[in-house]
Amino acid sequence: MSTESLTVDLRELDWKLLDSTENLSDDEVLDLVSDFLIEQFERMGASAQTELVADLQMSVSWQQTIDTEKVIEQSRDLLNLGQVQSAASILWTMLRIETIPKEDFVDGMFLLGSAYSLLERHDDAVSVLEVTLECDPDHFLAMSSLGYAELAHGNPNLAEEWFRKSLSIESENQWALKNLGICLANQRRFTEASVELRRCLELTPDDIGVLISFGQCLHHLGDLAGAKKHFERALALGGPEHLLSMAKDYLAKYEKDAERNGEGFNEVAFGYMVDALDRLSSMDRDLKRAVV
């Protein structure tokens, strides 16, 4: 069994993936880096050894063959479980392997960029996703992730460009549709936003984030009944409280407005009102006959 190795330049190490090095000696920092790298290789199914081969240069060697396609799936599962830091750590390490197949390199870079976005490391996300697109210019998922990173970074115009470019390749990319809608809504372009969000709901009718965003657009466009319907649908489905609280706030406002406008009568009160109006109508007819 042949031995493979790679050299990690500690100046290029993603230190944000490691535990804090505050108050650690130089030797303790090196031990921390070594433990980090060994742990990632163990998670990839290989027993690794490390050695400091030069100033700020650490060699990692291992013998077992690493199935990078399997590591990609493992990382995707971690992201879906919300274990973003763990996913980013194993992806960053895997991407240092020089013999990685190009397809797995592209997939790994895309997932790492997405992980960085979720960790709110938007500068890093942009850099990694740009490399992804250099390798695969038609990677529409990377385009939508890059748009998300630019949107979170406060660049809505760039974000919109990436979302639309992604959709020009795959018109049913629900991730791009959703975030394009949010991007447009953030710019108060509610009519345009509602078009994209409606298209997204056709693909993912139970996405509460889209339901609430679409409801907000309808609210600003004056379709309060439509907005109320979508907020209620989101609450019925359930989900993260930070999203549901927005729907609850809108519905509470509608209820208060209804009470303020006299729309909160119960059926008995409504019956009394109809009866009173009928009596007034009868009195009006009697008065007219009396005058004639």
C-alpha positions as CSV (number, residue, x, y, z in Angstrom):
1,M,0.0,0.0,0.0
2,S,1.6,3.3,-1.1
3,T,1.9,6.3,1.1
4,E,0.4,9.6,0.1
5,S,1.3,13.0,1.6
6,L,0.6,16.7,1.4
7,T,2.2,19.7,2.9
8,V,0.1,22.3,4.7
9,D,1.5,25.9,4.8
10,L,0.4,27.2,8.2
11,R,0.1,30.7,6.8
12,E,-2.6,29.4,4.5
13,L,-4.4,27.3,7.1
14,D,-8.0,28.3,7.8
15,W,-7.5,29.1,11.4
16,K,-11.2,30.0,11.9
17,L,-12.0,26.3,11.7
18,L,-9.7,25.5,14.7
19,D,-10.3,26.1,18.4
20,S,-8.9,29.4,19.8
21,T,-5.2,29.6,20.0
22,E,-5.3,32.4,22.6
23,N,-2.8,32.0,25.4
24,L,-1.2,28.9,23.7
25,S,2.5,28.5,23.3
26,D,4.0,27.9,19.9
27,D,4.3,24.2,20.6
28,E,0.7,24.0,21.8
29,V,-0.4,25.7,18.6
30,L,1.4,23.2,16.5
31,D,-0.2,20.4,18.5
32,L,-3.6,21.9,17.9
33,V,-3.0,22.0,14.1
34,S,-1.7,18.5,14.1
35,D,-4.7,17.2,16.0
36,F,-7.1,19.1,13.7
37,L,-5.5,17.6,10.6
38,I,-5.4,14.0,12.0
39,E,-9.0,14.3,13.1
40,Q,-10.1,15.3,9.6
41,F,-8.3,12.4,8.0
42,E,-9.8,10.0,10.4
43,R,-13.2,11.3,9.4
44,M,-12.2,10.6,5.8
45,G,-11.3,7.0,6.7
46,A,-7.5,7.3,6.9
47,S,-5.0,7.2,9.7
48,A,-2.6,10.1,9.3
49,Q,0.7,11.3,10.8
50,T,2.0,14.8,10.8
51,E,5.5,16.2,10.9
52,L,6.8,19.8,11.0
53,V,9.2,19.7,8.0
54,A,10.1,23.4,7.8
55,D,9.2,26.7,9.4
56,L,5.4,26.9,9.2
57,Q,5.3,23.8,7.0
58,M,3.5,20.7,8.2
59,S,3.5,17.4,6.3
60,V,0.6,15.0,6.5
61,S,1.0,11.4,5.4
62,W,-1.5,8.5,5.2
63,Q,-1.8,5.1,3.5
64,Q,-5.5,4.3,3.1
65,T,-7.2,5.4,-0.1
66,I,-9.6,8.2,0.5
67,D,-12.9,8.0,-1.3
68,T,-13.4,11.8,-2.0
69,E,-16.9,11.2,-3.5
70,K,-17.9,9.6,-0.2
71,V,-16.4,12.6,1.6
72,I,-18.5,14.9,-0.5
73,E,-21.7,13.1,0.5
74,Q,-20.6,13.0,4.1
75,S,-20.1,16.8,4.0
76,R,-23.5,17.4,2.3
77,D,-25.1,15.3,5.1
78,L,-23.3,17.4,7.8
79,L,-24.6,20.6,6.1
80,N,-28.1,19.3,6.0
81,L,-27.9,18.5,9.7
82,G,-26.7,22.0,10.5
83,Q,-23.2,20.9,11.4
84,V,-21.6,23.5,9.2
85,Q,-18.3,24.0,11.0
86,S,-17.6,20.2,10.8
87,A,-18.5,20.1,7.1
88,A,-16.3,23.1,6.4
89,S,-13.4,21.5,8.3
90,I,-13.4,18.2,6.4
91,L,-14.0,19.9,3.1
92,W,-11.1,22.3,3.6
93,T,-8.8,19.4,4.4
94,M,-10.0,17.2,1.5
95,L,-9.4,20.0,-1.0
96,R,-5.7,20.1,0.0
97,I,-5.2,16.6,-1.6
98,E,-3.5,17.1,-4.9
99,T,-4.8,13.8,-6.4
100,I,-8.5,14.7,-5.9
101,P,-10.6,14.2,-9.1
102,K,-11.6,17.5,-10.8
103,E,-15.4,16.7,-10.4
104,D,-14.9,16.1,-6.7
105,F,-12.8,19.3,-6.4
106,V,-15.5,21.4,-8.0
107,D,-18.2,19.8,-5.8
108,G,-16.1,20.3,-2.7
109,M,-15.4,23.9,-3.5
110,F,-19.0,24.6,-4.0
111,L,-20.0,23.0,-0.7
112,L,-17.2,24.8,1.1
113,G,-18.4,28.1,-0.3
114,S,-21.9,27.3,0.8
115,A,-20.7,26.4,4.3
116,Y,-18.8,29.7,4.5
117,S,-21.9,31.5,3.6
118,L,-23.9,29.7,6.3
119,L,-21.1,30.6,8.8
120,E,-21.5,34.3,7.6
121,R,-18.0,34.3,6.2
122,H,-19.1,36.0,3.1
123,D,-15.8,37.2,1.8
124,D,-14.4,33.7,2.0
125,A,-17.6,32.3,0.4
126,V,-17.2,34.7,-2.6
127,S,-13.5,33.7,-3.1
128,V,-14.2,30.0,-3.0
129,L,-17.3,30.1,-5.2
130,E,-15.5,32.2,-7.8
131,V,-12.9,29.4,-8.0
132,T,-15.7,26.9,-8.4
133,L,-17.0,28.9,-11.4
134,E,-13.6,29.2,-12.9
135,C,-13.5,25.4,-12.9
136,D,-17.1,25.0,-14.1
137,P,-18.5,28.2,-15.6
138,D,-22.0,26.6,-15.9
139,H,-22.3,25.6,-12.3
140,F,-25.7,27.2,-11.7
141,L,-25.8,26.1,-8.0
142,A,-22.5,27.9,-7.4
143,M,-24.0,31.0,-9.1
144,S,-27.0,31.0,-6.8
145,S,-24.8,30.5,-3.7
146,L,-22.5,33.3,-4.9
147,G,-25.6,35.5,-5.3
148,Y,-26.6,34.6,-1.7
149,A,-23.1,35.6,-0.5
150,E,-23.2,38.9,-2.3
151,L,-26.7,39.6,-1.0
152,A,-25.6,38.9,2.6
153,H,-22.5,41.1,1.9
154,G,-24.7,44.0,1.0
155,N,-24.4,43.9,-2.8
156,P,-27.9,43.4,-4.1
157,N,-27.2,44.3,-7.7
158,L,-24.4,41.7,-8.0
159,A,-26.6,39.2,-6.2
160,E,-29.4,39.8,-8.6
161,E,-27.1,39.3,-11.6
162,W,-25.9,35.9,-10.2
163,F,-29.4,34.7,-9.4
164,R,-30.6,35.6,-12.9
165,K,-27.6,34.0,-14.5
166,S,-28.2,30.8,-12.6
167,L,-31.9,30.8,-13.7
168,S,-30.8,31.3,-17.3
169,I,-29.2,27.9,-17.1
170,E,-31.7,26.2,-14.8
171,S,-35.1,28.0,-14.7
172,E,-36.4,25.8,-11.9
173,N,-33.5,26.4,-9.5
174,Q,-35.7,27.0,-6.5
175,W,-32.8,28.3,-4.4
176,A,-32.1,31.0,-7.0
177,L,-35.9,31.8,-7.3
178,K,-36.3,32.2,-3.6
179,N,-33.3,34.4,-3.1
180,L,-34.0,36.5,-6.1
181,G,-37.4,37.1,-4.8
182,I,-36.0,38.1,-1.4
183,C,-33.3,40.3,-3.1
184,L,-36.0,42.2,-5.0
185,A,-38.3,42.5,-2.0
186,N,-35.4,44.0,0.0
187,Q,-35.2,46.7,-2.7
188,R,-39.0,47.2,-2.4
189,R,-39.5,45.9,-5.9
190,F,-42.5,43.9,-4.6
191,T,-44.3,43.2,-7.9
192,E,-41.1,41.7,-9.4
193,A,-40.4,39.8,-6.2
194,S,-43.9,38.3,-6.1
195,V,-43.5,36.9,-9.6
196,E,-40.3,35.0,-8.6
197,L,-41.7,33.9,-5.2
198,R,-44.9,32.6,-6.9
199,R,-42.8,30.6,-9.3
200,C,-40.8,29.2,-6.3
201,L,-44.0,28.2,-4.5
202,E,-45.1,26.2,-7.5
203,L,-41.9,24.1,-7.0
204,T,-41.8,24.1,-3.2
205,P,-45.3,24.8,-1.8
206,D,-44.4,24.0,1.8
207,D,-41.3,26.2,2.1
208,I,-42.4,28.5,5.0
209,G,-39.7,31.0,4.2
210,V,-41.1,31.5,0.7
211,L,-44.7,31.5,2.0
212,I,-43.8,34.3,4.4
213,S,-41.7,36.3,1.9
214,F,-44.5,36.0,-0.6
215,G,-47.1,37.1,2.0
216,Q,-45.0,40.1,2.8
217,C,-44.9,41.1,-0.9
218,L,-48.7,40.7,-1.1
219,H,-49.1,42.8,2.0
220,H,-47.1,45.7,0.5
221,L,-49.0,45.3,-2.8
222,G,-52.3,45.7,-0.9
223,D,-53.6,42.1,-1.2
224,L,-54.1,41.7,2.5
225,A,-56.4,38.7,2.1
226,G,-53.8,36.9,0.0
227,A,-51.1,37.8,2.5
228,K,-53.2,36.5,5.4
229,K,-53.7,33.2,3.6
230,H,-50.0,32.6,3.1
231,F,-49.1,33.6,6.7
232,E,-51.7,31.2,8.0
233,R,-50.4,28.5,5.8
234,A,-46.8,29.0,7.1
235,L,-48.1,28.8,10.7
236,A,-50.0,25.6,10.0
237,L,-46.8,24.0,8.6
238,G,-44.6,25.1,11.5
239,G,-40.9,25.8,11.5
240,P,-38.2,28.0,12.9
241,E,-39.7,30.5,15.4
242,H,-37.7,33.5,14.0
243,L,-39.7,33.0,10.7
244,L,-43.0,32.2,12.3
245,S,-42.9,35.2,14.5
246,M,-43.0,37.4,11.4
247,A,-46.2,35.7,10.2
248,K,-47.7,36.0,13.7
249,D,-46.9,39.8,13.8
250,Y,-48.7,40.4,10.5
251,L,-51.7,38.3,11.5
252,A,-51.9,40.1,14.9
253,K,-51.9,43.4,13.0
254,Y,-54.7,42.3,10.7
255,E,-56.7,41.2,13.7
256,K,-56.3,44.6,15.4
257,D,-57.1,46.4,12.2
258,A,-60.3,44.3,11.8
259,E,-61.4,45.2,15.4
260,R,-60.6,48.8,14.8
261,N,-62.6,48.8,11.6
262,G,-65.6,47.1,13.2
263,E,-65.0,43.8,11.4
264,G,-64.8,41.9,14.6
265,F,-68.6,41.4,15.3
266,N,-69.8,38.0,16.2
267,E,-72.7,36.4,14.4
268,V,-75.2,37.5,17.1
269,A,-74.1,41.1,16.9
270,F,-74.3,40.9,13.1
271,G,-77.8,39.6,13.4
272,Y,-78.9,42.5,15.6
273,M,-77.4,44.9,13.1
274,V,-79.2,43.4,10.1
275,D,-82.5,43.4,12.1
276,A,-82.0,47.1,13.0
277,L,-81.3,48.0,9.4
278,D,-84.4,46.2,8.3
279,R,-86.5,48.2,10.9
280,L,-85.0,51.5,9.7
281,S,-85.8,50.5,6.1
282,S,-89.4,49.7,7.1
283,M,-89.7,53.0,9.0
284,D,-88.4,54.8,5.9
285,R,-91.1,53.2,3.7
286,D,-93.8,54.1,6.2
287,L,-92.7,57.7,6.4
288,K,-92.8,58.0,2.6
289,R,-96.3,56.5,2.5
290,A,-97.4,59.0,5.2
291,V,-96.1,62.0,3.2
292,V,-97.8,60.8,0.0
